[in-house]
Amino acid sequence: MEVTPADGNIFETLGFPDVEELKAKAELVIQIIQIMEERGLKQERAEIMGIDQPKVSQLVHGSLNGFSMERLYRFLNALGMDVEIVVKPVPKSRESARLSVTRAGARSRGPRPAKV
């Protein structure tokens, strides 16, 4: 088996379209899963987010199909989290714009903030 190292965005490395959105969605799902874990919220109790257990299972197993950014924001809201979107100019030190997902006050589980 041949292994190719990723350049920081696995979706881009694998040739997916809309890599920015996919990575942002993945980061939002990570936040949802972490909050559920922190609260001891099992998949079966997912009705708090307005979805059934099979849909939560899809999220937990990385299936992003059928989950828009807006829907993921609503899940976070249902879990008692504010979602804030900040629009700001790209600094002169960087060539292109980016999308990032961060969680204020969360314990770090690896490198954060996640940049897309």
Backbone bond lengths (Angstrom), bond angles and torsions (degrees), N, CA, C in turn:
res aa  C-N    CA-C-N  psi(-1)  N-CA   C-N-CA  omega(-1)  CA-C   N-CA-C  phi
1 M - - - 1.448 - - 1.528 108.51 -
2 E 1.320 115.69 132.76 1.455 120.94 178.57 1.530 108.90 -95.58
3 V 1.318 116.47 133.25 1.461 122.13 -179.78 1.514 108.59 -113.52
4 T 1.339 115.72 130.96 1.455 121.56 177.34 1.519 108.33 -113.70
5 P 1.333 117.66 122.06 1.461 118.98 179.45 1.525 111.56 -64.16
6 A 1.323 116.14 142.10 1.468 121.48 177.81 1.518 108.88 -81.23
7 D 1.324 115.60 153.41 1.461 121.07 -179.21 1.520 112.59 -94.47
8 G 1.325 118.55 14.84 1.455 121.08 -178.46 1.507 112.94 112.21
9 N 1.321 118.35 -20.04 1.461 121.18 175.86 1.518 107.13 -131.55
10 I 1.324 115.72 95.87 1.460 122.01 -175.18 1.521 111.92 -58.13
11 F 1.327 117.23 -33.66 1.465 120.16 179.83 1.533 110.98 -63.80
12 E 1.325 115.81 -38.62 1.468 119.94 178.23 1.524 110.03 -69.76
13 T 1.336 116.21 -43.60 1.456 120.67 179.38 1.527 111.43 -58.28
14 L 1.336 116.72 -38.01 1.459 121.21 -179.01 1.528 112.93 -83.54
15 G 1.330 116.75 -3.12 1.458 120.71 174.91 1.519 115.07 81.71
16 F 1.331 117.64 22.60 1.464 120.42 177.80 1.522 110.55 -71.66
17 P 1.336 117.11 147.87 1.468 118.88 171.49 1.531 108.92 -77.70
18 D 1.304 117.54 162.15 1.466 123.01 176.73 1.537 112.39 54.82
19 V 1.322 116.03 47.92 1.460 120.45 -175.07 1.525 113.07 -61.96
20 E 1.318 117.31 -35.63 1.471 120.40 -179.83 1.530 110.53 -61.31
21 E 1.326 115.88 -47.80 1.460 120.19 -178.61 1.525 111.10 -66.78
22 L 1.309 117.83 -41.61 1.461 120.71 -179.99 1.524 111.79 -61.39
23 K 1.318 116.55 -43.45 1.468 119.05 -179.86 1.526 110.98 -67.68
24 A 1.319 117.62 -39.90 1.466 120.59 177.99 1.530 110.24 -63.39
25 K 1.334 116.63 -43.43 1.470 120.07 177.21 1.526 110.43 -60.00
26 A 1.324 116.69 -44.44 1.458 120.42 179.53 1.520 110.90 -59.68
27 E 1.321 117.41 -41.20 1.462 120.85 178.86 1.531 111.24 -66.09
28 L 1.329 117.16 -38.77 1.462 119.86 176.57 1.522 110.94 -64.13
29 V 1.323 116.81 -41.30 1.468 120.78 178.45 1.527 110.23 -63.77
30 I 1.327 116.64 -39.94 1.470 119.59 176.44 1.524 110.07 -58.10
31 Q 1.332 117.13 -42.23 1.464 120.70 178.65 1.530 110.54 -62.86
32 I 1.330 116.87 -44.56 1.470 121.26 179.44 1.525 109.93 -59.07
33 I 1.325 116.67 -47.30 1.469 121.05 -178.92 1.523 110.77 -63.50
34 Q 1.329 117.24 -43.33 1.469 120.27 179.62 1.527 111.26 -62.05
35 I 1.319 117.45 -42.02 1.469 120.79 179.15 1.526 109.74 -64.09
36 M 1.324 116.56 -43.66 1.470 119.81 178.13 1.528 110.54 -60.32
37 E 1.330 117.21 -43.40 1.461 121.19 179.14 1.521 111.18 -63.69
38 E 1.333 116.58 -46.07 1.465 121.20 -179.54 1.522 111.50 -58.77
39 R 1.319 116.71 -34.21 1.470 121.50 -177.66 1.519 112.65 -93.21
40 G 1.319 117.24 -1.40 1.460 120.85 -177.61 1.518 111.83 66.07
41 L 1.321 116.13 27.38 1.466 121.75 -177.55 1.521 108.97 -84.11
42 K 1.309 116.29 113.94 1.465 121.51 179.95 1.521 109.91 -80.29
43 Q 1.319 115.58 160.02 1.464 120.76 179.76 1.517 111.49 -56.19
44 E 1.319 116.86 -36.13 1.464 120.63 -178.03 1.529 112.08 -64.99
45 R 1.320 117.50 -21.39 1.469 122.21 -179.70 1.520 111.65 -95.58
46 A 1.293 116.82 17.53 1.459 121.97 -173.62 1.511 113.98 -72.85
47 E 1.331 117.46 -3.93 1.462 118.65 179.49 1.529 111.42 -59.34
48 I 1.324 117.23 -18.78 1.466 120.26 175.74 1.537 110.45 -58.14
49 M 1.338 116.14 -28.41 1.465 120.62 179.19 1.523 111.92 -92.05
50 G 1.319 116.80 -1.72 1.455 119.97 178.16 1.521 114.00 82.18
51 I 1.331 116.61 18.49 1.464 120.76 177.74 1.522 108.94 -132.23
52 D 1.330 115.37 163.26 1.457 118.89 -179.49 1.531 110.91 -91.22
53 Q 1.320 115.57 170.97 1.459 122.16 -176.11 1.522 113.39 -57.28
54 P 1.333 120.14 -41.47 1.468 118.01 179.06 1.534 113.53 -60.19
55 K 1.331 117.15 -34.81 1.472 119.85 177.93 1.537 110.69 -68.01
56 V 1.329 116.49 -39.79 1.463 119.36 177.36 1.523 109.41 -64.55
57 S 1.317 116.30 -39.83 1.460 120.57 177.61 1.525 110.92 -59.65
58 Q 1.325 116.82 -40.29 1.470 120.08 176.44 1.523 110.41 -58.58
59 L 1.334 116.27 -46.28 1.465 120.15 179.36 1.524 111.50 -60.90
60 V 1.334 115.59 -49.34 1.460 121.11 -176.95 1.529 111.13 -60.41
61 H 1.317 116.66 -31.11 1.458 120.63 -178.66 1.537 112.76 -95.08
62 G 1.332 116.66 12.20 1.452 120.71 170.19 1.516 117.09 86.85
63 S 1.322 117.98 9.98 1.461 119.84 177.57 1.523 108.83 -83.82
64 L 1.321 116.29 111.22 1.457 121.09 -177.99 1.520 112.49 -95.07
65 N 1.334 117.17 -8.52 1.464 120.98 -179.98 1.519 110.59 -61.40
66 G 1.317 116.04 134.32 1.460 120.51 178.66 1.520 113.98 85.57
67 F 1.329 117.34 0.74 1.457 120.91 179.52 1.524 109.07 -118.42
68 S 1.328 115.88 103.43 1.466 120.16 177.76 1.527 109.06 -76.36
69 M 1.315 115.60 165.27 1.465 120.35 175.80 1.525 109.37 -58.09
70 E 1.339 115.81 -43.93 1.462 119.90 -179.23 1.530 111.35 -60.58
71 R 1.294 116.69 -40.78 1.471 120.05 179.97 1.528 110.47 -64.94
72 L 1.319 116.96 -39.88 1.462 120.32 177.60 1.527 110.77 -65.36
73 Y 1.349 117.58 -37.53 1.465 120.52 175.29 1.527 110.10 -60.26
74 R 1.334 115.98 -43.08 1.468 119.83 -179.54 1.527 111.28 -63.77
75 F 1.329 118.09 -37.11 1.465 120.47 176.01 1.520 110.28 -61.26
76 L 1.336 116.60 -43.48 1.457 120.36 178.42 1.526 111.03 -63.79
77 N 1.329 117.10 -40.94 1.466 120.49 176.39 1.529 110.47 -60.45
78 A 1.330 117.18 -43.03 1.463 121.57 -179.92 1.528 110.95 -63.94
79 L 1.323 116.70 -26.80 1.461 121.25 177.17 1.526 111.62 -86.31
80 G 1.331 116.53 8.14 1.461 120.84 176.22 1.515 114.38 84.47
81 M 1.312 116.40 22.11 1.462 120.29 -179.28 1.524 110.29 -108.94
82 D 1.327 116.43 135.44 1.456 120.65 169.93 1.525 107.66 -77.03
83 V 1.306 115.95 144.56 1.463 121.46 173.81 1.515 106.01 -118.40
84 E 1.313 116.44 122.35 1.452 122.03 -177.41 1.519 108.98 -118.59
85 I 1.298 116.24 129.31 1.457 121.46 178.11 1.524 107.27 -108.30
86 V 1.313 116.03 123.91 1.461 121.60 -178.08 1.529 108.25 -114.74
87 V 1.312 116.21 127.30 1.459 121.86 177.48 1.520 107.43 -110.66
88 K 1.341 115.73 125.82 1.464 119.61 -178.47 1.519 109.73 -147.54
89 P 1.320 117.03 158.64 1.469 120.07 -179.59 1.532 111.43 -66.85
90 V 1.321 115.19 151.42 1.464 121.17 175.16 1.525 107.78 -70.94
91 P 1.337 118.21 130.41 1.465 118.79 177.89 1.530 111.24 -64.79
92 K 1.296 116.03 152.10 1.466 120.91 -178.89 1.529 111.91 -62.89
93 S 1.319 117.25 -21.55 1.466 120.98 -179.16 1.534 112.49 -76.13
94 R 1.341 117.60 -8.37 1.455 121.80 -179.03 1.513 109.36 -122.71
95 E 1.325 117.31 142.82 1.466 121.51 -176.47 1.523 113.95 -80.41
96 S 1.323 117.87 -36.36 1.462 119.18 -172.94 1.529 111.19 -129.08
97 A 1.320 113.83 160.35 1.464 120.54 178.70 1.519 109.59 -75.41
98 R 1.317 116.23 160.78 1.455 121.27 178.09 1.517 109.89 -144.26
99 L 1.294 114.46 167.48 1.450 123.47 176.44 1.511 106.27 -119.52
100 S 1.331 118.36 130.64 1.458 119.59 -179.71 1.516 110.12 -133.84
101 V 1.315 114.46 152.72 1.456 122.79 178.28 1.512 107.17 -123.49
102 T 1.331 117.16 125.48 1.460 121.71 176.64 1.516 108.65 -133.62
103 R 1.296 115.37 158.51 1.466 120.30 176.59 1.516 108.35 -122.63
104 A 1.294 115.61 115.82 1.460 121.15 -178.67 1.520 110.71 -65.79
105 G 1.324 115.72 133.23 1.453 120.93 173.63 1.517 115.64 73.25
106 A 1.309 119.03 8.03 1.467 120.72 -179.08 1.518 110.21 -86.67
107 R 1.334 114.34 149.73 1.451 118.63 172.47 1.517 107.94 -70.24
108 S 1.289 115.36 142.11 1.463 119.39 -177.66 1.520 110.57 -79.54
109 R 1.326 115.61 135.77 1.461 122.88 172.69 1.513 107.14 -120.53
110 G 1.292 116.36 63.04 1.459 118.92 -175.49 1.506 108.94 110.51
111 P 1.303 115.69 -171.05 1.463 118.57 -176.21 1.517 112.27 -67.51
112 R 1.307 117.47 127.18 1.455 124.16 175.80 1.511 106.10 -139.14
113 P 1.271 123.86 153.32 1.458 123.59 -1.22 1.520 111.38 -72.54
114 A 1.313 115.06 151.44 1.455 120.67 176.47 1.507 108.37 -78.49
115 K 1.284 116.24 126.00 1.465 119.88 -178.15 1.510 108.46 -108.97
116 V 1.304 115.78 138.13 1.457 120.74 -179.66 1.492 109.16 -112.17
